[in-house]
């Protein structure tokens, strides 16, 4: 029986009806439009080669990312989906080999005299002990092998989806942290402005009491103070919501206390090289996942095509049989069975044709998803490069604007103190100064977020994200 199994294994799977995987033309340009215009020194290495711990240098952000990778619920679900796909692959892989089973059967029967043929009732025993397998398919057309390949590719796709979820979580945590730091810095500026305006309000109230200024100017100062106080309340609300969002990402108690750290003190390193779009195929886990899904669809087509050919199965046992239990292992009690079965549906109402058509349609869908993933990745990189370039210009412009607005507010105050201007001029200057301060912080945060987005879009740290190795091909 062992030699029969070896011969059957050698013959099985000798034909593969799955379509071959041919190289596909990238549905994107060969280069990024913004790459040539990107300012800054040339990068030394690709984003995929830079681990997130090396890219994000802020110690507090690193701790938050570590907590998120340990406790985030979405990432845990992605890991469980990998475990599920691995188990499905293990089940499908087992179908390639026969399932050996041992059995012990005992039967006692009585035949009436009228039916015994010898004129008297007969009581008999039968004992049988055997080892064998039943309905083991000889995979001549590759049906079982293609189903195994499809399960393997689905497993690999789910593992790459886990890696994509992990990289996405890192980027989301970093972006949420930067937003929290933005609100902290804007709140700090708004509180300082509120304190200054409250002090001005106190001085103007005293001057009104002395008759040194009009009540109209007092109301203008009150409006400035109320506007600053309202901004503080609004920012407090936005900061609380952002802290809740970050806590949900982290999935555990985290240190989200307000920080006095300025966004200019938060840096990411080093300068990234966008490379060319074709490199994304090996760097982005979501693209690799879509490629595995495409291969799984090809394998399913092979399995559907194999259904048009005869299905050959073997049932065989080897053991001993006897009418007496004590003679079960006596010489001459050997027994065996060999029962091949060939089956080919003659009429199935179009089931096989529909199954093959379904497999082909799903393959076309997989092709579309694969190309869609490439196009989305190209857009992610292009958007990040564009944002990085133009936000750098905006930050510099806003810094220059802030210098001018600061000087304007100082001169307006001097003109009012000297009686050369009404307080309305001071009111406008201080209002626009606060707006410029807030806008600069917002734009600086957007600039840092663009750097994070570029790191994620290029498959940042993909070479350092371990793949699941609990399964062997």
ROKOLGU-785137 format. One record per residue: residue in one letter; x, y, z of N, C-alpha, C in turn. Coordinates in steps of 0.05 Angstrom, whole numbers, plus 5000, padded with zeros to 4 digits. Example, Ala and Ser with C-alpha at 12.3 -4.5 7.8 and 13.67 -1.06 7.14 Angstrom:
BEGIN
A526448865156524649105156526449345156;S525749555142527349795143525850015157;
***
This chain:
BEGIN
X501749765000500050005000501750255000;X504150245014505850485015506850554987;X507650344971508550394944506350514927;X503850424932501650534917501250834923;X501550904948501251184956503451354943;X505851254943508051404931507651454902;X506851244888506251274859504051474854;X501951454870499651634867500451924872;X502151974892503152244898504852344875;X506452164863508152254841506552334817;X504252194812502652244789500752484793;X500052534818498052744823499253014819;X497653194809498553474805500453504782;X500653314764502453344741501353534720;X498853614722497653804703496554044719;X497154284710496254524723494654684703;X492054714709490254854690489855144697;X491355244717491055524725492455704704;X491355934698492656124679495256214691;X497256264674499856354683499656644690;X501356724709501457004718503457144701;X502457324684504157474666504657744677;X507057854672507658124681505658324670;X504858514688502858704680504158984676;X503059134657504059404653502959584675;X504759744687503859924708501960134697;X499660174711497760374701498460654711;X501060714714501860974724504361064708;X504961324709507461424695509961294708;X512161324693514661204702515961364725;X515261624728516461784748514261964761;X514862054785513062244799513562524788;X511462674783511762944772513063134791;X512563094817513663274837516463204846;X517462964839519962864849522263044841;X522263124815524463284805524563564817;X522163674825522063944836522363944866;X522563714878522663694908525263824917;X524964004936527364144947528663964968;X531164034974532463894996534763724985;X536563645004538863474996537963204987;X539463064969538662804960538662604983;X536662424983536362225004538361994999;X539161875021541061655020539761385019;X537361355028536061095029533061125025;X531760905017528860905012527360895039;X524760965038523160965062522760685073;X522560485055522160215064524460105080;X526860225077529160125092529560275118;X527860465124528060625149525960525169;X526860415191524960325211523560565224;X521160525233519660755244521060875268;X522460705284523860815307526161005299;X527260965275529361135265528161385251;X525761365241524561595227523261795246;X521861695266520661865286522461885310;X523662125314525662165334524562265360;X522062355361520862455385520262225405;X521362235429521162015448518261965456;X516762175460513962135468512362005446;X512862085422511461955399512161665396;X514661595401515561325399513961145419;X513661255444512261105464509361055456;X508161265445505361235436505061025414;X506961025395506860835373507160555384;X509060515402509460255414506960155428;X505560335442503060255456500960185435;X500760345414498760285393499260015380;X501759945375502359685362501759455381;X501759505407501059295426498059265431;X496659495431493959485442491759565422;X492459665398490359755380488559525371;X485959565373483959355367483959275337;X484059475320484059415291486459245284;X488759305295491159145289490858855300;X489658835323489158565334487258405316;X485258535305483458395287484958305261;X486758475252488358405228490058165234;X491258145258492857915265491057665267;X488657685278486857455279485957365252;X485657555233484957475206487257315193;X489757385200492057225190491856945202;X491356925228491056655240488856495227;X486656625221484456485207485256385180;X486656555164487456475137489556255139;X491256265159493256045162491955785168;X489855785185488455545191486955425167;X485755605151484455515126486455385107;X488755505105490855395088491755115098;X491955095125492754835136490654615130;X488154695130486054495124486154415094;X486554615077486654555048489154405041;X491354465055493854315049493654025057;X492053965078491853685087490453515066;X488853635048487453475027489353365006;X491853465005493753354986494653074994;X494453005019495452745029493152575038;X493452315037491352135047491152145077;X488652115087488152115115488151825124;X490151735138490251455148488651425173;X487251205176485651155199485750855206;X485750795231485650515240482750455250;X481850215244479050145252479049865263;X477349815282476849555293473849505293;X472949305278470049255275469448975286;X467248955300466248705311463348675305;X462448445295459648405289458848115296;X456448085307455247825313452447815301;X451847605286449347595272448147315273;X445447295270444047045269442347025244;X442646805230441146755205439046545211;X436346585206434346385212434746135195;X433545915204433845655191432845665163;X430645815158429445825132431345955111;X433146125121434946265103437846175103;X438446005122441245925125442245735103;X440345585091441245395070442045125081;X442345095107443044835119440844735137;X438644865138436344765153436344835182;X438244975191438245055219439445345222;X438645465244439545745249442545755252;X443745965242446645995244447346255258;X449046235278450046475293452946505286;X453746735276456546775268457647035279;X460247045280461747285289463647375267;X464247625267466247735249467847955263;X470447925263472248125275474248205253;X474748475252476548575231478048815242;X480648805238482449025246483949115221;X483949375215485249475191486149755192;X487949825174489050095171488750175142;X487750415136487450495108486350775106;X485650845082484551115076482151085058;X480451285059478051285042477751535026;X476851505002476251734984478551934982;X480951834978483252004973483452074944;X483152324937483152404909485952414897;X486252274874488752294859488552544842;X490252734848490053004836491453014809;X490452864789491752864763491453134749;X489353284754488753534740489453784756;X490553744780491453974796489254114811;X486853994814484654124828485354184857;X486253974871486854004899489254184903;X491254154885493654314888492954614883;X491254674864490454954860488855064883;X487154894895485654994918487655044941;X489654884944491754934964493255194958;X493955234933495355474925493655724930;X491055704924489255934929489055994959;X488955784976488855835004491555955014;X493755865003496355975010496556265003;X495756334978495856614970493956784986;X491656684993489856835010491056885038;X492456685048493856715073496056935071;X497656915050499757115046498657395042;X496357415028495057675025494057785051;X492957615069492057715095494457795112;X496757665109499057745124500158015115;X500158055088500958315078498958535086;X496358465088494358655097494858725127;X495858535142496558585170498858785171;X500858745154503158925153502359205144;X500459215125499459475116497959615138;X496359455153494959575176496859675197;X499059535201501059625220502359885212;X503159915187504360155177502360385177;X499860325171497760535172497360635200;X497360445219496960525247499260705257;X501760645248503960815256503561095245;X502761115220502361375208500061525221;X497861385227495561505240496261605268;X497761445282498561535309500361775308;X502261785290503962015287502362265279;X500562235260498962465252497162565274;X495962385289494262465312495962605334;X498362505338500062635358500862915349;X501462945323502163215313499763405316;X497363305311495063475315494663555344;X495263365362495063435391497163645398;X499563615388501663825393500864095381;X499564085358498564335345496664475364;X494664335375492764465392494064565418;X496064415428497464505452498964775447;X500264795423501665035417499765265412;X497565215398495565425392494265515418;X493765325436492665395462494565575478;X497165505477499065665491499165955481;X499065985455498966255443496366395450;X494166255449491566375455491366465484;X492466295502492366375531494066615536;X496466625524498166855527496867115517;X495567085494494067315483491867395501;X490367195512488167255530489167405555;X491367315566492467445590493267735583;X494467775560495268045553492868225549;X490768125536488368285531486768335556;X486768145575485468195600486868415616;X489568415614491068625627490468895614;X490268895587489569145574486769235582;X484869045585482169105593482169235621;X483769125639483969245665484969525664;X486969575647488069845645486070035633;X484569955613482670125600480270185618;X479469995635477370055654478170265674;X480670245682481770455700481870725686;X482670725661482870975646480071095642;X477970925638475271025635474371155661;X475071025683474271135709475571405714;X477971445703479271695706478471895684;X476971805664476071985643478172025622;X480271845621482471885603481971765575;X479871605573479171485547476171445546;X475171385522472271365518471371075524;X468771045529467670785534467570615508;X467470755485467570605460470170445457;X472370575465474970435463474970205484;X473670235506473570025526472069785515;X469869835501468369615489470069465468;X471669625453473369495433475469315447;X476469395469478369225484476968985495;X474469015504472968795514472468585492;X471868685468471468505445473968335440;X476268465440478768325436479168105457;X478668165483478967975504477067745501;X474567805494472467595491473167415467;X474167525446474967365423477267175430;X479167265445481367095454480366875472;X478566945491477466745509475766535495;X474266625475472666435458474466245443;X476666355432478566185418479765965436;X480366045461481465855480479465625485;X476865695489474765495493474465315469;X474565425445474265265421476665075419;X479065175424481465005422481464785443;X480464855467480264645488478464415479;X476264495467474364285458475664115436;X476964245417478264095395480563915405;X481964015425484163865436483163615451;X480963645465479863425480478963205460;X477663285438476763095418479162955405;X481263105400483662985388484962795408;X484962855433486162675453484562415455;X481962435453480262195453480862025428;X481162145405481761995381484461855383;X486461995394489061875397489061645418;X487461685439487261475459485961225447;X484061265429482761035415484760885398;X486561035384488560915368490560755385;X491360875407493360755424492260505437;X489660525444488360295456488960235485;X490260425499490960385527491360665539;X491660665566492160915579494861025570;X494861275561497261395550497661665562;X500061765561500762025571500062235550;X497662355553496762555534496362825547;X497962875568497863135582498863355563;X497863595567498763825550501763855552;X502863925529505763955527506464245518;X508664345528509564605520511464595496;X511864355485513664315463512564445438;X514164595423513364715399513664525375;X512064565355512164385331514964405318;X516164635319518864665307520964495321;X520264405345522164235360521663935354;X519563875339518963605332519963555303;X521563355300522763305274522463015266;X522362965241522562695230524962675212;X526162455211528662425196528762155182;X530362125162531762335147530262405122;X531462555104530162615078529662365063;X527162335052526362085039526862105009;X527461874997527761854968525261724957;X523661864940521261744929521761524910;X524161514897524661304878522861324854;X522161094843520361084819517960924826;X515660964812513160824819513460514819;X515160404802515460114800516460004827;X517960164842518960064868516760014888;X514460154884512260114903511259824904;X511559684881510559414880511959234901;X514359294907515859134927515859264954;X514859514957515059654982512359684997;X510159704982507559754994506259485001;X505659425026504359175033501659145021;X500159365017497459345006497559254977;X499659344962499959254934500758964933;X502558884951503358594952501058424959;X499258524978496858374985495058334961;X494658544946492958534922494158334901;X496758324900498058144881497557854889;X497757794915497157524925494257454920;X492457644923489557594917489257524887;X490757654870490657594841491657304836;X493757224849494756954846492756744856;X491456814878489456634889487156604869;X486356814856484256804836485056634812;X487556654804488556474782488356184790;X489156124815489055844824486255744825;X484355914833481555824834480455764805;X481455904786480755844758481655564751;X484155494759485255234753483555014766;X482655064791480954864805478254834791;X477155054781474555044767474854894741;X477054934727477554794701477854494706;X479154424728479654134734477053984738;X474954124745472353994750471153874725;X472153954702471153844677472453564671;X474353484686475753234681474853024702;X475252774696474352564716475852604743;X474352554764475552554791475952274800;X478452204806479251934813479951924842;X478651744857479151724886479751434893;X481251394914481951124923480951074951;X480050834956479350744983480750474986;X482350455007483850205011484350155040;X484449905048485049825076486749575075;X488249535096489949295099489849225128;X489248965134489148875162488648585164;X487148505185486548225190483548195195;X482447955189479547905194479347605202;X477447555220476947285230474247265242;X473147015243470646965255470846945286;X473346905295473846895324475847105332;X475347225354477147445363479947335368;X480147085378482746975385484346915360;X483046875337484446805313485147055295;X484647295307484947535291487747575280;X489747475296492447515288493847255280;X492247055274493346805265494246825236;X495946645228496946635200494546575181;X494546725159492446685139490046865144;X490147035165487847215171488047485157;X490047515141490447775128488147845109;X487348095108485148185091485848465080;X484948525056485448795045483248855025;X482849115021480949205001482249424984;X481549434959482549644941480149724923;X479249974927476850054913477250324899;X478250334875478450594860475650684851;X475350944849472851054840473351274821;X472051274798472251484778469451604774;X469351874777466752004775467052244756;X465152274738464952504720462052584716;X461252814726458452894723457752914693;X455552794686454552814658452753064655;X451153104674449353344673449253464701;X449853714703449853854729448354124727;X446754154706445154394704446854644699;X449354614689451054844684452654934708;X452754774729454154854753457154894748;X458454704733461354734729461954984711;X460255024691460655254674460355514689;X458355524707457855764723460155804743;X461155584754463355604773465855714760;X466455624736468755724721468356014714;X465956084705465356364699465756544723;X464856444746465056604771468056634778;X469656424775472556444781473856654762;X473056654737474256844718473457134724;X470957174732470057444740471557534764;X471857364784473357434808476257494801;X477357354782480057414774480257694761;X478257774745478158044733477858254755;X476258184775475958374798478658404812;X480058184816482758194829484658364813;X484558344786486258504769485558804773;X483058864774482259144778483159254805;X482859084826483659164853486759204854;X488159034840491059054839491959314826;X490759374803491459624789490459864805;X488159834818487160054835489060114858;X490159904870491959934892494560084882;X495460014858497860154847497260444842;X494960504830494260774825493860934850;X492660814870492260954896494961014909;X496760824908499460864919500861084905;X500661094878501961304863500861574871;X498261594874497061844882497861924910;X498061724928498861794956501661914956;X503461794941506261904940506262184927;X504762204904504762464890503562684908;X501362624922500162824939502062904962;X503362704973505262764995507562934986;X508662864962510863024952509963314946;X507663334934506663604928506163764953;X504863634973504363774998506963855012;X508863675012511463735025512763975012;X512663984986513964214972512564474977;X509964484973508564734975508064825003;X507764645022507464725050509964845061;X512264755051514764885059514865175051;X513865235027513665505018511665665035;X509465545042507465685058508465745086;X509865555098510965595124512865835124;X514665845104516566075103515066335099;X513066335082511566585077510066665102;X508866475117507466545141509366645163;X511766535164513766645183514466935177;X514766995151515367265144512967445150;X510467335145508067485151507867545181;X508567345197508367385226510267605236;X512567615224514467835231513268105224;X512068115201510868375192508468445210;X506768245217504368295233505168375262;X507368255272508268335298509268625299;X510668705278511568985276509269175272;X507269085257504869255252503469295278;X503069095294501669125320503269305339;X505869285338507469465355507169755347;X507369805321507170075311504370195315;X502270025312499570115317499170195346;X500370045363500170115392501670375398;X503970415385505370665389503770905378;X502570875355500971085343498571155361;X497270945373495071005390495971145416;X498171055427499171175451499971475447;X500871525422501671805416499271975407;X496971855405494571995396494272035366;X495971885351495971925322493971735308;X492771545323490871355311488771275331;X486571185321484371085338485070795347;X483670705368484270435378483370225359;X481670285340480770095320483069985304;X485070155299487470065285488969855301;X489169895327490469705344488869445345;X486269475346484469245346484869065322;X484969185298485369035274488168905273;X490169045282492868935281493168705300;X492068715324492368495343490768255335;X488368305323486768085313488167935291;X489368075272490767945251493367815260;X494567925280497067805292496367525303;X494167515319493367255330492667055308;X491367155287490666975265493166875251;X495167045248497666955235499066755252;X499066795278500366595296499066325294;X496366325295494966075293495365935266;X495266095245495565985218498365865214;X500365985225503065875222503365605236;X502165585260502265325274500765105259;X498465185248496864985233498364895208;X499665085194501065005170503564845176;X504964915198507264765206506564475212;X504264435225503264165231502664015205;X501364155186500764035160503363955146;X505464115148507964045136509163795148;X509063765174510063525187508363285179;X505663335178503863115170504463015142;X505263205124505863125097508362945096;X510262995114512662825116511862545126;X510062535145509162275155507662135132;X505962285118504462155096506262045074;X508462185068510262095048511661835058;X512361825083513661585095511761345092;X509261395098507261175096506761095067;X506461295050505861245022508061085008;X510561125017512760985005513260705018;X511360625035511760365048513860385070;X513860605084515960655104516360425124;X518860345127519460135146518559855139;X517659815114516559555106518559335109;X521059395104523159195106523659105135;X522659265154523159205182520659095196;X518459065181515958945192516158645187;X516258485208516558195204514058065191;X514557875173512457725161511857485179;X509457375176508657145191510156905180;X511456755198513156525189512156265202;X509656255209508656015222507655795203;X507955845177507055655157509355605138;X509455365128511555295109510255225082;X511355315061510255265034510554965028;
***
